[in-house]
């Protein structure tokens, strides 16, 4: 299989495979919700050649987390901010773990 083969995209979490209607159906929400979280800049869908919004699996996971918060009574704007902060915290934890691993690795001795 070549890199251009569409089957290679099946495992790509960032590939914009879902239309707005299908994404809303998967999430059990409305296209208006997806537009609202887009306006709040939580996710930015890619656009098809015809200008239609297309969503990736990664974006759907983020949208699902925002929907959980909204379903619990959080406003859309606050839910988006919470999800952004959660994502930033997870990234900071990942970086800290990586730095800890490097700090505990033995360093090669340098002869003087």
N, C-alpha and C positions, 0 to 999 in steps of 0.2 A: 504494500500500500504506500502510496506517495503522500507527501504532506498536504497536497491539494485534495485528497480524497475526502469527501464529506463524512465518511464513516469515522475519520480521525477526530471529528468534532464531537462525537457522542460523549466522550469523557471530559470534554472541556467545559468546566464550570463557568467560564466567562463568555462562552459562545452565545450570542443573542438569538436563541432558538424559539422563544415564545412570543406570540402576539399578545397585545394587551388583553383581548378577550379571553384567550387561553390562560394567561397568567392570572387574571382575576378569577377564573373558574377554578384553577388549581388552588388558589389561596382562599377560596370561598368568600370573596369580597367583590367589590364593584370596580369598574374602570375609573370611576371618580376617586376612589381611594388611592389607586395607583398614580393618578394625576396629582393628587394632593401630596403624596410623599415625594413625588418628583419635584413639585413646586417648593417643598421644604428642603430640597437638595439632599435627601437621604440617598436616593438612587437616581442615576441619569441613564435612562434607556437609550440604546442606540436606535438609529432610524434606518428603516429599510430604504431601498432606492426610491420607493413611492412615498416616503416620508412617514411611514407608520412606525409606532413605537415597538421595539423588540426587547425582550428581557432575557437575562441569563439565569441559570439555576442559582448562581451566587446571589444575584439581585432578588430572586424570589425568596431565598432564605432570610435576607435582610428584611424584606417586606413582611414576611410571616412573623418575624419578631416584633416589628412595629405594630402589626395587627393584633398580636397578643396583648400588647400594652394598651392599645385603643379599646379592645374588648374589656379590659379591666377598668376602664373609665379615664384613662389618660388622654389628653388632647393629642391630636395628630402632631402638632408642632413639638410638644414635649416628648412624645414617643420617639420622634425622629432624633431629637437631641440626645435622648437616653441611649438609643441604639448606636449613634455616632460615638458617644463616650464609652460605651461598652466595647466597641470595636477598637478604639484607641487604647483602652486599658489592656485588652488582649494582645495587641501589638507590642505594647510596652513590656508586658510579661514575657512574651516570646524573645524580645531583644535582651532582657535581663537574664533569662535562662541561657541564651547563647553566650553572653558575656561571662557568666559564671563558669560555663564549660571551658571557655578559652582561658580563663584565669587559673583553672585547676590543672590544665594540661602542662606537663613538664616542658620546660624551655630547654632548647639545645645549649650546651655549654660553649662559650666562646673562648678560644685560647688567646691569651694575651701575648 
